[in-house]
Amino acid sequence: MKPKESKLVSLEAIAQGRDEDDIPHRPMTPLEAASFIEGMAAELRVMARSTKLSALSYFLEMARIEASAEIERLAAPSSERH
């Protein structure tokens, strides 16, 4: 079975009414990825919680918290990073 190609950027373009060719084709930075993951985990947690999937909701919240910590670490000046 052939693995599916990621379409995150394409879906973003469609949601914003842009053509896929309008989006620059470059890798995400770690900060961009962590920010995206934080937002998606928050949205997915709301979905899980509203459908009473409590364990899934919990793990999504843990993922959101971890992504938030990474954002803080990555956004800190390099002299403050550990």
Legacy VTK file of the C-alpha trace (Angstrom):
# vtk DataFile Version 3.0
C-alpha trace
ASCII
DATASET POLYDATA
POINTS 82 float
0.000 0.000 0.000
1.393 3.367 -0.999
1.600 5.960 1.840
-0.596 9.019 1.441
1.072 12.316 0.673
0.535 15.053 3.264
-1.987 17.648 2.124
-1.879 20.077 5.082
-0.704 23.010 2.989
-3.202 22.239 0.239
-6.106 22.134 2.676
-4.998 25.453 4.149
-4.978 26.996 0.687
-8.448 25.695 -0.076
-9.799 26.988 3.238
-8.444 30.447 2.472
-9.707 30.402 -1.115
-6.232 30.321 -2.634
-4.855 28.153 -5.363
-2.294 25.588 -4.216
0.288 27.244 -6.486
0.028 30.457 -4.408
1.645 28.777 -1.407
5.440 28.729 -1.312
6.755 25.175 -1.316
9.183 25.135 1.576
9.542 23.031 4.699
7.878 24.246 7.883
10.104 25.572 10.620
9.892 23.814 13.987
8.104 26.884 15.386
5.522 26.828 12.575
4.963 23.096 13.059
4.574 23.433 16.839
2.113 26.300 16.388
0.068 24.306 13.882
0.065 21.231 16.129
-0.984 23.298 19.153
-3.981 24.713 17.293
-5.045 21.385 15.795
-4.709 19.571 19.124
-6.909 22.215 20.775
-9.592 21.835 18.095
-9.453 18.046 18.196
-9.667 18.078 21.997
-12.896 20.080 21.814
-14.281 17.522 19.366
-13.235 14.589 21.556
-14.607 16.203 24.695
-17.954 17.075 23.098
-18.401 13.436 22.058
-17.404 12.158 25.503
-14.117 10.606 24.390
-12.477 11.508 27.679
-9.210 9.577 27.340
-8.643 10.931 23.846
-9.505 14.423 25.063
-6.915 14.074 27.829
-4.134 12.948 25.480
-4.932 15.729 23.004
-4.669 18.254 25.842
-1.280 16.797 26.779
-0.172 17.165 23.143
-1.412 20.774 23.118
0.489 21.555 26.327
3.671 19.961 24.948
3.368 21.930 21.712
2.862 25.121 23.722
6.020 24.401 25.734
7.952 23.856 22.491
6.661 27.166 21.127
7.921 28.951 24.242
11.288 27.184 24.001
11.693 27.889 20.281
10.595 31.515 20.589
13.014 32.266 23.452
16.246 34.070 22.585
19.041 31.565 21.916
20.878 32.644 25.102
17.888 31.488 27.202
17.461 28.081 25.491
18.628 24.934 27.215
LINES 1 83
82 0 1 2 3 4 5 6 7 8 9 10 11 12 13 14 15 16 17 18 19 20 21 22 23 24 25 26 27 28 29 30 31 32 33 34 35 36 37 38 39 40 41 42 43 44 45 46 47 48 49 50 51 52 53 54 55 56 57 58 59 60 61 62 63 64 65 66 67 68 69 70 71 72 73 74 75 76 77 78 79 80 81
